[in-house]
């Protein structure tokens, strides 16, 4: 079975680096907030050309703690998209805030400046822009300038976009803060959960550093409300430091695979996104088809895994009951019925890519 993402292949490829990093941590006897965490935080901040990187336990915590550090509190309205798997919305709800859902562009699948303007006019106190599927949102610079002029905090959700850039500037450095996930399948993934908040603000960095460890201003002295225990461990930090130097190379391979799909899959019932160059790091390769479900069945029969990222708009999730019963975002709902994710990861062989292409092209719709 051709998998969506083969972690075993990645582990095999980097076996020696993983083993040496794990042994280094064991020998040090330091497992929490030690030199490996500091090393990775410094390295990732430098990679992004950002002022600060504060690691946390996972990407969802990164969103929540970043929003808290930006001043979002109970009852505040936070603008977010509804086509990104409920992760940001979950964090907003955990704070006691309320989501305002923005529609997305049909071609790019990400929010536009106009969508942000509408959300702010509707009362949003903060905005979250998700760089979905590895694509740096085309209007992120204009959105950042608009939010800054109105003193509306902007958080970039970069969980799927490590290394993506616009005009030479990497995502995670446009807004007031950014959240990253290091879940194993991400472009920069650990071998367990992990996340980080990135910012150029000394004050925001300081607040996140306190919020990730009980709200301490000094050991056992709790200063900030709403804090928790959310720390990346030394083992995962050491492994991430081994993977980081290979990130650009891995992203380039993802783009190669995406280019082959875009150029070689030729089917009347399959539509592709436009080539975005280095603005996309091809975290997921998502196609669109009005006969999506039939294509997914065909691929399964051909022993090729596929998935839908994501099938349920946030405001339609059962957790909300009838709260958003009259809510509708046309593009978001249309995309949810069309999208299908094909396998795309750096360790895919050319032969495996060809197998996927042949299977899609051979589909009788």
Secondary structure by P-SEA (a helix, b strand, c coil): ccccccaaaaaaaaaaaaaaaaaaaaaaccccccaaaaaaaaaaaaaacccbbbbcccaaaaaaaaaaaacccccbbbbbbccccaaaaaaaaaacbbbbbbbbbcccccccaaaaaaaaaacccbbbbbbcccccccaaaaaaaaaaaacbbbbbbcccccccccccccccccccbbbbbccccccccccccccccccccaaaaaaaaaaaccccccccccccccccbbbbcaaaaaaaaaaccaaaaaaaaaaaaaaaaaccccccccccccccccccccccbbbbbcaaaaaaaaaaaacbbbbbcccccccccccccccccccccaaaaaaaabbbbccccccccaaaaaaaaaaaaaccc
